Every structure is written in C-alpha cells, then in structure tokens.
Amino acid sequence: MGKSKKSKKNTDNTIGLNKKARFEFHLEDEYEAGLVLEGWEVKSLRAGRLQLSESYVFVKNGEAYISGALITPLPTASTHIHPEAKRIRKLLLHRRELDKIVGLVERQGYTLVPISMYWKNNRIKIKIALAKGKQAHDKRAAEKDKDWNRDKQRLMRNRSLN
C-alpha cells in the first residue's frame, strides 16, 4: 500500500486582470480591498466569469465603490433571484486607507483604477491603484519600448542559439 499523492492545486489565485489599466494610466500606490458580494457572484467568480476592463472605482460619502465590473451570472443561477451583472459593489478598506485615498482623489486629481481580482484565504480581494491618466505621446512611447524589448529578447535568443 503506497501513500496517496496529493493533487497539485492551482497556485495561481488570480480571477481576472485589467491589462488596459497599465496602458491607459501611470499607476502609483496600490491597495488591497475586500468586496461585498452576493452568493451567485462568488459562484460565477469561481468559474472565472469576470471582466474588469471597463470598470472604475469611485468614492461617495467616505466609502469606496466599484462600478462597471462585469460578473456574468452562471446559467444555473437560482430561479428566484434576478442577477444584475454590472451592479455597483462596495469595497472594504481600512478607514486610514480610505481617508488617504479620498484626499488624493479629491484634491490632487488622482483616479482609482482596479488592477486585478484574486483569491486570498478563501476570500475575494481586489487590487486598486491610484493612477494618473497617460497622454497620447506617453502611450506611443510605452508601445515603442514594449516593441523594442520584444525585439531585443528575440535577438538575444537568436544570438545564443548560434
């Protein structure tokens, strides 16, 4: 009788990423926040049905909310609830963090952008960042840098093979 081997779990806890945020904004401080969710939303997130690309975070009455995050309901959702895929969800942050964020957003013109959503200790967390919008020439420069780095990696790879 041999020992039973444990199956390897998926170590990547990421549910969804907002890749567009890094292209559109200069990201500065990052914060981790909890979310107030309904049961059907948690089930959908376990299935990976999330889209963060059009979402944004806003502050109202000293509390942070996320709007525009699309959590597509599963077709097996209960018959007695009517899921709303793009509802406004409350973010859970510490008071000190909220006060700092409110000050920067209202006085210095920062924007709050969701970066990623992931599992942490069986809870769903969202990473948000304080961001400043990029100008068109900044986006072009970032695109050129990305292309050059890709070409440089290709050249180095070909050089090492020869």
Residue, then its C-alpha position, 0 to 999 in steps of 0.5 A: m500500500g503506497k501513500s496517496k499523492k496529493s493533487k497539485k492545486n492551482t497556485d495561481n489565485t488570480i480571477g481576472l486582470n485589467k491589462k488596459a489599466r497599465f496602458e491607459f494610466h501611470l499607476e502609483d500606490e496600490y491597495e488591497a480591498g475586500l468586496v461585498l458580494e452576493g452568493w451567485e457572484v462568488k459562484s460565477l467568480r469561481a468559474g472565472r466569469l469576470q471582466l474588469s476592463e471597463s470598470y472604475v472605482f469611485v468614492k461617495n460619502g467616505e466609502a469606496y465603490i466599484s462600478g462597471a465590473l462585469i460578473t456574468p451570472l452562471p446559467t444555473a443561477s437560482t430561479h428566484i433571484h434576478p442577477e444584475a451583472k454590472r451592479i455597483r459593489k462596495l469595497l472594504l478598506h481600512r478607514r486610514e486607507l480610505d481617508k488617504i485615498v479620498g484626499l488624493v482623489e479629491r484634491q490632487g486629481y488622482t483616479l482609482v483604477p482596479i488592477s486585478m481580482y484574486w483569491k486570498n484565504n478563501r476570500i475575494k480581494i481586489k487590487i486598486a491603484l491610484a493612477k494618473g491618466k497617460q497622454a497620447h505621446d506617453k502611450r506611443a512611447a510605452e508601445k515603442d519600448k514594449d516593441w523594442n524589448r520584444d525585439k531585443q529578447r528575440l535577438m538575444r535568443n537568436r544570438s545564443l542559439n548560434 
